[in-house]
Amino acid sequence: MDLHCSSSACLGSWMSICEVLTPQINSHISRLGIKSKLYFFVVFPVRINKWFMSQDVDLCVYQGLLHPPFKLDDLGLAGPDLWSPAAGKAQVWKCSLTSPGGQHGPVYQEMSSMTQQQWDLQTLDTSELRAMWFSGTEPGEAAEAGPSFLPGSALGEVVVRQRPPRDSWKVGMLRHGKRVYAVAVGGATRHVYTCGSGYIRVWDESALHAWDKAPEAQLDLQNPQNCVLTCKLFPDEQSLITGGVSQTLTLWDLAPTPRVRAQLASTGPMCYSLAISSDARICLACFRGFVEIWDLQNQILIRKHEVPIYGSRCVDIAGNKFWTGGEDTSLYSWDLRSYQRLQQFNLQNEILSITHDPSEEWMLVGLRTSDIIILHTHRKEKFKAVLQKYTHHHSLKFSSCGSYFVTTLDESIHCLAAPSLQRLFQVKESSDILCCDISSDNRYLVTGSKNSATVYQLMY
C-alpha cells in the first residue's frame, strides 16, 4: 500500500484532516481498543472524544479536542503540525490509496471522485462559520458550518447512495381550497394527499403537473368540524393514518379505492404529531401531556404514556426509542420497551419539529429560532446549525435515500445535502409553508400552505 500526501489549506471547523492509515500504525490503534484494520483517519477539532468503527467498511473516525502540538509522528507517520489553536485553522492532507496490482479500492474511488475545488478549500477562521449555514452560502457552495458526517450512514463510512437534487422546478398547484396542515406524497403510487379542515383530497399523478385540476377523490371526515393536523403514510404506501382536532385517529386504506379502515378512539381532543415505526407495527400519537402508543396490526392502545405537558408538541420514533419536544425547550428520549426516560436535552428554544434520517441514527430538531439541532440517537453527540431567524413554522423532512433533507422556514424552502450540508437550492413561496413531504422515489417535493399545495419536481 502506497501513501502519497500533499498539504493544502482547509476548512478549520468541522472536517480538519483526512489521512490514510498504513498497516504500520494498526498496533498503535489497537492499544486504544480498536481491533480491526484501519485505513482512513479523520480528526475533527471539536470536543467529542470517542472512536467509532464502521461495520461495513474498514474505516474509523476519531473525534476529539486536539492538544497541540499534534503531529503525524504521534501516529507513526511523519508530517507537520495538523492544527494550531492559536490560528484556529487546520490543514488537510490530500491522499491517494493504491492497492497491490494497481487496483483501486472503494476508499480510493470515494476520494478520487472529489473535485479539485472540494480539496482546495480556503482556510477560514472558526469564528466566521456559525452564521454561514444558510445565509452565508449560495446554492451549490459548501456549507462549512455543519458536521461533515451528518445522517445517512455511520460516521466516516464510505457509502454509495443516490445523488442529491441540484435544483427544483415548480410544476403544479393542488387547489385544496382550505389550509393544508398536513401532506403525504406516495412515490410508487404517485398520489398526493392534502389534509385540512373537513376533508382530505387525493390527487393522482396527472394533477401534479397541472395548475387547476380537480382532485381524483375527496375523503370527507366523519365530523365536518374535525381537522387533520398531521398524517403519516405507511412504508408500503397502501395505508395512511391521520390525527388532529378529533377524538379519533383514522386509519385509511388507499388502494384500490380510498376508504376508512378503522377509527382508533383516542383519549385527547387534539393530536399534534404522529410517528410510525419503520415496520409499521407501532404508531405514536402526541397529545398535550401524553403520548398514545398504538399497536397498528391489532388496532389496540398499548399505553398512554405521560410526558411533560409543555414538551409534547411533536414526536418521532427511531429504533427502540421515541422522542418528544415542545414549548418547554427540552428534547426528551424514551425507551419504547420500559417507557423510562433516557435523556433530556435543554435546547433553550421552543421545539417545532423532529425527524430522523433513514438509518435512524440521527435526529434533526427544528427550533423556533430556525436553528437545527443534530444529535445521535445512541452516542453522546450534539451539534447546532445556526441561522438566528425567528420563525412561526418550521418543518423538517429527510429524503428516503438519505442524501439530502428539506427544511421549511415560514415561506422559505431550503434543501441541503447530507452529509456535507451543502445548500442545494432555496425557494421562496408567497405565503407561510405549513407542512412538506418528499416522495419515496425522490422525484417530488410538495409543500402545503394557505389554501393549496405546491408541487416541485426535483432535478438531478
Buried (B, 14 or more C-beta within 10 A) or exposed (E): EEBEBEEBBBBBBBBBBBBBBBEEBBEBBEEEEBEBEBBBBBBBBBEBEEBBBBEEBBBBBBBBEBEEEBEBEEBBBEBEBBBBEEEBBBBBBBBBBBEEEEEEBBBBEBBEEEEEEEBEBEBBEBEBBBEBBBEBBEEEEBBBBBBBBBBBBBBBBBBEBBEBBBBBEEBBBBBBBBBBBBBBBBBEBBBBBBBBBBBBBBBBEEBBEBEEBEBBBBBEBEEEEBBBBBBBBBBEBBBBBBBBBBBBBBBBBBEEEBEEEBBBEBEBEBBBBBBBBEEBEBBBBBBBBBBBBBEBEEBEBBEBBEBBEBBBBBBBBBBBBBBBBBBBBBBBBBEBEEBEEBBEBEBEBBBBBBBBBBBBBBBBBBBBBBBBBBBBBEBEBBBBBBBEBEBEBBBBBBBBBBBBBBBBBBBBBBBBBBBBBBBBBBBEBEEBBBBBBBBBBBBBBBBBBBEBBBBBBBEE
